[in-house]
Structure formats: structure tokens, C-alpha cells
Amino acid sequence: MDLILARAQWTKDGIFGQIQNWFTCEHAYLAPDGVSWMAKIPMGEFNCVRGIHQLSGAAQPFETFEITGVPGHTGLLFHPGNTEMDSSGCVLLGMAFGELTGVPAVLNSKIAFDQFMNLQAGKDSFLLTVTG
């Protein structure tokens, strides 16, 4: 199923948005203007391809989708995580917005990620449209 990532908030603590009923968090990078914040994935359409990947420092590889065609970047994945520090540009999925140790976060990420993968069961790829 093709999906839309609608971003709503850009802060030093992360780029936050929503895909369907899931909340998203991406790592925030200082924009070239030196004042605002940006994500690695620009607005546009990207093909997401199913594959086996392993996060740096993770014990086991896992199945997920890689967001391909992002200029200057590879290995941008959908995966569980809560705060922007859990992402190096990847999209983290959660069931709600909240805070962890005083930091903005997406919560219940493993549940959201499992639901996301179930939605894409049987699909080898899908189109992601990024807005906002």
C-alpha cells in the first residue's frame, strides 16, 4: 500500500509527523540557514523496497523497507525507535507522541513497526510521498 508521510513539526529534538495512524520521528539536522531544522529525506516521492537490514550496533538483522532514491543517502529505513537519537535519518514509527526522559518521542514503537510491516505483508515495494 502506498503511503504519505506528512511532517508537522521541525525541532532540534526531531522531525515529527504522521503516516496513517502512526506517528513518526526522524533525526533533525541543522539546515544550511543555521537556524531551522531538516531531515535527510526531502519532500517528494520515493520507492521503498523490502529487504533484510541490520542497524549499527544491533544484534540481529531484520526485515524492513529501505527508502530509496534519496539524493546523497542510502540505508534510510523504517524501524522501531523512540527519539531522534535512535535515527540517523531513518523513519521511526510510534503509536503516540510523548516524552521519554523529558525528550520528545514516539511511543510504543515496536507495536507500530509490527503493524506497519503487517500492512505491507506480501508487498516487495511501495511508494512513499513525503509532504511538509
N, CA and C of each residue as an Amber inpcrd file, in Angstrom:
protein
   396
   0.8370000  -1.1750000   0.0000000   0.0000000   0.0000000   0.0000000
   0.8840000   1.2400000   0.0000000   0.6590000   2.1580000  -0.9270000
   1.3900000   3.4170000  -0.9640000   0.9950000   4.2600000   0.2460000
   1.9590000   5.0490000   0.7360000   1.7500000   5.8050000   1.9700000
   2.2060000   7.2460000   1.8250000   1.6730000   8.1040000   2.7010000
   2.0690000   9.5140000   2.7660000   2.6460000   9.7950000   4.1460000
   3.8540000  10.3470000   4.1780000   4.4630000  10.8440000   5.4140000
   4.2260000  12.3480000   5.4400000   3.3610000  12.7910000   6.3520000
   3.0290000  14.2130000   6.4850000   3.7490000  14.7590000   7.7130000
   4.7730000  15.5590000   7.4850000   5.5240000  16.1500000   8.5890000
   4.7850000  17.3630000   9.1370000   4.8610000  17.5290000  10.4620000
   4.1330000  18.6150000  11.1060000   5.0040000  19.4890000  11.9910000
   6.1450000  18.9640000  12.4630000   6.9450000  19.7080000  13.4430000
   8.4320000  19.4660000  13.1940000   9.1970000  20.5670000  13.1110000
  10.6380000  20.5060000  12.9180000  11.2980000  21.1810000  14.1030000
  11.9890000  20.4150000  14.9440000  12.6640000  20.9800000  16.1070000
  14.0420000  20.3590000  16.2390000  14.8650000  20.9010000  17.1040000
  16.1870000  20.3250000  17.3620000  16.0700000  18.9220000  17.9560000
  14.8990000  18.5990000  18.5100000  14.6740000  17.2900000  19.1270000
  14.0830000  16.2740000  18.1640000  13.9180000  16.6430000  16.9020000
  13.4190000  15.6940000  15.9160000  12.4440000  16.3260000  14.9460000
  12.2450000  15.6130000  13.8510000  11.2510000  15.9740000  12.8500000
  10.0940000  15.0080000  13.0700000   8.9090000  15.5380000  13.3780000
   7.7790000  14.6940000  13.7400000   6.6550000  14.8180000  12.7170000
   5.9970000  13.7000000  12.4570000   4.9020000  13.6860000  11.5010000
   4.0040000  12.4930000  11.7180000   3.3270000  12.1130000  10.6450000
   2.3710000  11.0150000  10.7490000   2.2790000  10.2830000   9.4130000
   2.1600000   8.9680000   9.4950000   1.8240000   8.0890000   8.3760000
   0.5920000   7.3170000   8.8170000  -0.5200000   7.5330000   8.1560000
  -1.8010000   6.9490000   8.5550000  -2.0250000   7.1930000  10.0350000
  -2.2050000   6.1270000  10.8290000  -2.4510000   6.2810000  12.2700000
  -1.1810000   6.2290000  13.1030000  -0.0240000   6.1470000  12.4570000
   1.2370000   6.0740000  13.1850000   1.9200000   7.4210000  13.2090000
   2.6140000   7.6690000  14.2860000   3.3830000   8.8880000  14.4380000
   4.8310000   8.5910000  14.0640000   5.5320000   9.5900000  13.5260000
   6.8870000   9.3780000  13.0430000   7.8650000  10.3350000  13.6990000
   9.1060000   9.8950000  13.7600000  10.2050000  10.7210000  14.2520000
  11.4120000  10.4650000  13.3490000  12.0660000  11.5480000  12.9530000
  13.3000000  11.4740000  12.1850000  14.3440000  12.3530000  12.8600000
  15.6070000  12.0360000  12.6360000  16.6900000  12.8420000  13.2060000
  16.6520000  14.2360000  12.6000000  16.8760000  15.2520000  13.4180000
  16.8920000  16.6430000  12.9750000  18.3340000  17.0790000  12.7150000
  18.5400000  17.6530000  11.5410000  19.8420000  18.1930000  11.1550000
  19.6970000  19.6940000  10.9580000  20.7010000  20.4460000  11.3890000
  20.6640000  21.8880000  11.2320000  20.6860000  22.2200000   9.7450000
  19.7470000  23.0240000   9.3070000  19.6240000  23.4060000   7.8990000
  20.7560000  24.3660000   7.5200000  21.0260000  24.5010000   6.2320000
  22.0800000  25.4150000   5.7800000  21.9120000  26.8600000   6.2560000
  20.6790000  27.2650000   6.5660000  20.4690000  28.6360000   7.0520000
  20.9730000  28.8320000   8.4800000  21.3460000  27.7100000   9.1500000
  21.8800000  27.7850000  10.5060000  20.8520000  28.0650000  11.5760000
  19.5690000  28.0760000  11.1960000  18.5120000  28.4200000  12.1500000
  17.4490000  27.3280000  12.2280000  17.0420000  26.8110000  11.0920000
  15.9540000  25.8270000  11.0580000  16.5130000  24.3990000  11.0140000
  15.5900000  23.4500000  11.0820000  15.9460000  22.0340000  11.1490000
  15.3770000  21.3050000   9.9440000  16.0890000  20.2600000   9.5120000
  15.6590000  19.4930000   8.3510000  15.9560000  18.0110000   8.5560000
  15.2940000  17.1810000   7.7530000  15.5260000  15.7360000   7.7510000
  16.3840000  15.3860000   6.5420000  16.9550000  14.1900000   6.5250000
  17.7120000  13.7300000   5.3630000  16.7990000  13.5110000   4.1580000
  15.5770000  13.0680000   4.4110000  14.6480000  12.7610000   3.3260000
  13.8910000  14.0360000   2.9590000  14.0860000  14.5510000   1.7410000
  13.3630000  15.7590000   1.3420000  11.9200000  15.4360000   0.9670000
  11.1360000  16.4790000   0.7150000   9.7850000  16.2670000   0.2080000
   9.8900000  15.6540000  -1.1860000   8.9510000  14.7750000  -1.4980000
   8.9480000  14.1320000  -2.8050000   8.4060000  12.7280000  -2.7220000
   8.6160000  11.9650000  -3.7850000   8.1550000  10.5730000  -3.8560000
   9.3570000   9.6490000  -3.9140000   9.2910000   8.5720000  -3.1270000
  10.4020000   7.6380000  -3.0140000   9.8910000   6.2060000  -3.0440000
  10.6210000   5.3550000  -3.7520000  10.2870000   3.9380000  -3.7760000
  10.8860000   3.2830000  -2.5330000  10.0840000   2.5430000  -1.8050000
  10.5270000   1.8300000  -0.6040000  10.5640000   0.3520000  -0.9280000
  11.7230000  -0.2880000  -0.6780000  11.9670000  -1.6590000  -1.0990000
  12.2250000  -2.5540000   0.1100000  11.5090000  -3.6720000   0.1430000
  11.6560000  -4.6470000   1.2270000  13.0330000  -5.3150000   1.1630000
  13.6270000  -5.5330000   2.3250000  14.9060000  -6.2280000   2.3960000
  15.2760000  -6.5430000   3.8270000  16.3680000  -7.2650000   3.9810000
  16.9190000  -7.5870000   5.2970000  18.0340000  -6.5890000   5.5830000
  17.9590000  -5.9470000   6.7390000  18.9240000  -4.9110000   7.1070000
  19.3490000  -5.0990000   8.5570000  20.4820000  -4.5130000   8.8940000
  20.9580000  -4.5550000  10.2710000  21.3910000  -3.1520000  10.6760000
  20.8580000  -2.6870000  11.7820000  21.2310000  -1.3830000  12.3020000
  22.5930000  -1.4560000  12.9700000  23.3190000  -0.3790000  12.9410000
  24.6100000  -0.3070000  13.6060000  24.4310000  -0.6140000  15.0940000
  25.1960000  -1.5510000  15.5920000  25.1270000  -1.9250000  16.9960000
  24.0100000  -2.8890000  17.3490000  23.1680000  -3.2600000  16.3610000
  22.0600000  -4.1820000  16.6260000  22.5540000  -5.6290000  16.5600000
  21.9390000  -6.4640000  17.3630000  22.3530000  -7.8620000  17.4340000
  21.9180000  -8.6710000  16.2120000  20.7260000  -8.4100000  15.7140000
  20.1560000  -9.2520000  14.6620000  19.6890000  -8.4220000  13.4700000
  19.8780000  -8.9500000  12.2580000  19.2600000  -8.3270000  11.0950000
  17.7350000  -8.4900000  11.1690000  17.0150000  -7.6450000  10.4710000
  15.5590000  -7.7240000  10.4810000  15.0250000  -7.2920000   9.1230000
  13.7710000  -7.6520000   8.8590000  13.1320000  -7.2950000   7.6090000
  12.4370000  -5.9440000   7.7550000  12.6490000  -5.0880000   6.7690000
  12.0160000  -3.7750000   6.7560000  12.0280000  -3.2360000   5.3420000
  11.6790000  -1.9750000   5.1960000  11.7080000  -1.3040000   3.9060000
  12.7660000  -0.2070000   3.9350000  13.5610000  -0.1390000   2.8600000
  14.5250000   0.9340000   2.6740000  13.8980000   1.9950000   1.7780000
  14.0540000   3.2460000   2.1660000  13.5620000   4.3820000   1.3820000
  14.6680000   4.7110000   0.3810000  14.4280000   4.4230000  -0.8920000
  15.4680000   4.5660000  -1.9070000  15.2900000   5.8570000  -2.7040000
  16.3630000   6.2400000  -3.3780000  16.3120000   7.4070000  -4.2530000
  16.4770000   8.7350000  -3.5400000  16.8800000   8.7140000  -2.2840000
  17.1140000   9.9530000  -1.5430000  18.4950000  10.4800000  -1.9590000
  18.5540000  11.6700000  -2.5460000  19.8300000  12.1870000  -3.0350000
  20.9080000  12.2100000  -1.9470000  22.0500000  11.5790000  -2.2480000
  23.1970000  11.5840000  -1.3430000  23.1160000  10.6370000  -0.1650000
  22.0600000   9.7960000  -0.1070000  21.8990000   8.9280000   1.0620000
  21.4180000   7.5360000   0.6600000  21.8860000   6.5390000   1.3970000
  21.3900000   5.1660000   1.2690000  21.1720000   4.6330000   2.6740000
  20.5090000   3.4950000   2.7730000  20.3170000   2.8600000   4.0710000
  19.3180000   3.5670000   4.9710000  18.4210000   4.3630000   4.3960000
  17.3690000   5.0150000   5.1850000  16.1980000   4.0490000   5.3010000
  15.8980000   3.6470000   6.5240000  14.9580000   2.5580000   6.7820000
  13.7670000   3.0270000   7.6160000  12.7230000   2.2090000   7.6270000
  11.6800000   2.2700000   8.6390000  12.1200000   1.2910000   9.7290000
  12.1050000   1.7200000  10.9880000  12.4470000   0.7970000  12.0700000
  11.9450000   1.3190000  13.4050000  11.8960000   0.4360000  14.4050000
  11.4880000   0.8720000  15.7490000  12.5230000   1.8230000  16.3530000
  12.0580000   2.6860000  17.2000000  12.8980000   3.6310000  17.9240000
  11.9900000   4.7060000  18.4910000  12.4960000   5.4560000  19.4450000
  11.6350000   6.4150000  20.1310000  12.0110000   7.8760000  19.9210000
  13.2840000   8.2050000  20.0320000  13.7000000   9.6030000  19.9240000
  14.6010000   9.7880000  18.7140000  14.8400000  11.0340000  18.3570000
  15.6660000  11.3130000  17.1900000  17.0640000  10.7230000  17.3340000
  17.5000000  10.4520000  18.5410000  18.8160000   9.8510000  18.7430000
  18.8330000   8.3730000  18.3130000  17.6450000   7.7840000  18.1070000
  17.5550000   6.4010000  17.6230000  17.5800000   6.3450000  16.0960000
  17.7290000   7.4990000  15.4540000  17.6750000   7.5850000  13.9970000
  18.8750000   8.3440000  13.4640000  19.4210000   7.8490000  12.3640000
  20.4590000   8.5920000  11.6320000  19.8760000   9.0510000  10.3050000
  18.6020000   9.3880000  10.3210000  17.9030000   9.8010000   9.1120000
  16.7620000   8.8790000   8.7560000  16.6840000   7.7360000   9.4260000
  15.6140000   6.7670000   9.2000000  14.2960000   7.2860000   9.7790000
  13.2070000   6.6110000   9.4210000  11.8810000   6.9710000   9.9240000
  11.4960000   6.0000000  11.0350000  11.3010000   6.5300000  12.2310000
  10.8480000   5.7500000  13.3820000   9.3320000   5.8380000  13.4450000
   8.6860000   4.7530000  13.8070000   7.2230000   4.7090000  13.8890000
   6.7840000   4.5120000  15.3300000   5.7120000   5.1850000  15.7270000
   5.1740000   5.0310000  17.0670000   3.6600000   5.0910000  17.0640000
   3.0750000   4.6920000  18.1760000   1.6210000   4.7010000  18.3310000
   1.1000000   6.0400000  18.8440000   1.9870000   6.8530000  19.4330000
   1.5870000   8.1360000  20.0090000   2.8130000   9.0260000  20.1370000
   2.5730000  10.3390000  20.2680000   3.6230000  11.2710000  20.6450000
   3.6960000  11.3170000  22.1520000   4.8620000  11.5810000  22.6710000
   5.0160000  11.7300000  24.1080000   6.4230000  12.1870000  24.4260000
   6.8800000  11.8490000  25.6260000   8.2350000  12.1770000  26.0540000
   8.8490000  10.9740000  26.7410000  10.1410000  10.8330000  26.5700000
  10.9390000   9.8520000  27.3040000  12.0940000  10.6140000  27.9340000
  12.2160000  10.5460000  29.2320000  13.2240000  11.2930000  29.9980000
  13.2740000  12.7550000  29.5750000  12.0980000  13.3530000  29.3940000
  11.9970000  14.7600000  29.0770000  12.2670000  15.1350000  27.6280000
  12.4310000  14.1430000  26.7710000  12.7300000  14.3910000  25.3570000
  11.5270000  13.9790000  24.5120000  11.1240000  14.8030000  23.5300000
  10.0230000  14.4120000  22.6450000  10.3100000  13.0750000  21.9750000
   9.2640000  12.2400000  21.8590000   9.4510000  10.8820000  21.3650000
   8.1670000  10.3470000  20.7390000   8.3270000   9.2810000  19.9690000
   7.1840000   8.4680000  19.5790000   7.2100000   7.2460000  20.4870000
   6.0320000   6.8020000  20.9060000   5.9230000   5.7540000  21.9220000
   5.3580000   4.4670000  21.3400000   5.6360000   3.3620000  22.0260000
   5.1760000   2.0360000  21.6080000   5.6010000   1.7410000  20.1720000
   6.8620000   1.9930000  19.9150000   7.3970000   1.9070000  18.5610000
   7.3830000   0.4890000  18.0010000   7.6920000  -0.4920000  18.8030000
   7.7150000  -1.8770000  18.3030000   6.3210000  -2.2930000  17.8250000
   5.2950000  -1.9250000  18.5600000   3.9180000  -2.2420000  18.1500000
   3.6040000  -1.5700000  16.8190000   3.9520000  -0.2770000  16.7020000
   3.6910000   0.4590000  15.4610000   4.4510000  -0.1570000  14.2950000
   5.7150000  -0.5080000  14.5040000   6.5090000  -1.1010000  13.4310000
   5.9070000  -2.4320000  12.9780000   5.4890000  -3.2500000  13.9210000
   4.8630000  -4.5410000  13.5690000   3.5750000  -4.3150000  12.7730000
   2.7670000  -3.3380000  13.1590000   1.5450000  -3.0280000  12.4130000
   1.8770000  -2.5600000  10.9950000   2.8950000  -1.7150000  10.8790000
   3.3490000  -1.2190000   9.5790000   3.7700000  -2.3810000   8.6770000
   4.5660000  -3.2900000   9.2160000   5.0170000  -4.4400000   8.4140000
   3.8390000  -5.3430000   8.0510000   2.8690000  -5.5020000   8.9440000
   1.6700000  -6.2930000   8.6270000   0.8640000  -5.6440000   7.5080000
   0.7750000  -4.3210000   7.5070000   0.0730000  -3.6060000   6.4450000
   0.7190000  -3.8860000   5.0850000   2.0280000  -4.0120000   5.0800000
   2.7700000  -4.2170000   3.8270000   3.0490000  -5.6980000   3.5430000
   2.3900000  -6.5890000   4.2650000   2.5900000  -8.0340000   4.0460000
   2.3340000  -8.3710000   2.5760000   3.2500000  -9.1380000   2.0040000
   3.1130000  -9.5640000   0.6170000   3.5700000  -8.5340000  -0.4030000
   3.9620000  -7.3580000   0.0510000   4.4370000  -6.3020000  -0.8550000
   5.9600000  -6.2610000  -0.8300000   6.5660000  -6.1810000  -2.0170000
   8.0130000  -6.0410000  -2.1040000   8.4510000  -4.5910000  -2.1490000
   7.5020000  -3.6940000  -2.4910000   7.8300000  -2.2700000  -2.5460000
   6.5410000  -1.4560000  -2.4560000   6.7060000  -0.1830000  -2.1570000
   5.5830000   0.7560000  -2.1780000   6.1390000   2.1590000  -2.3890000
   5.2610000   3.0700000  -2.7620000   5.6300000   4.4620000  -2.9970000
   5.3340000   5.2750000  -1.7330000   6.3420000   6.0090000  -1.2560000
   6.1840000   6.9040000  -0.1140000   6.2040000   8.3400000  -0.6310000
   5.1580000   9.0830000  -0.3260000   5.1180000  10.5130000  -0.6460000
   5.3670000  11.2790000   0.6330000   6.3960000  12.1420000   0.6250000
   6.7540000  12.9280000   1.7970000   6.3050000  14.3740000   1.5730000
   5.4900000  14.8770000   2.5090000   4.9920000  16.2470000   2.4470000
   5.3880000  16.9930000   3.7150000   5.2700000  18.3180000   3.6550000
   5.5370000  19.1380000   4.8350000   6.9750000  19.3120000   5.1460000
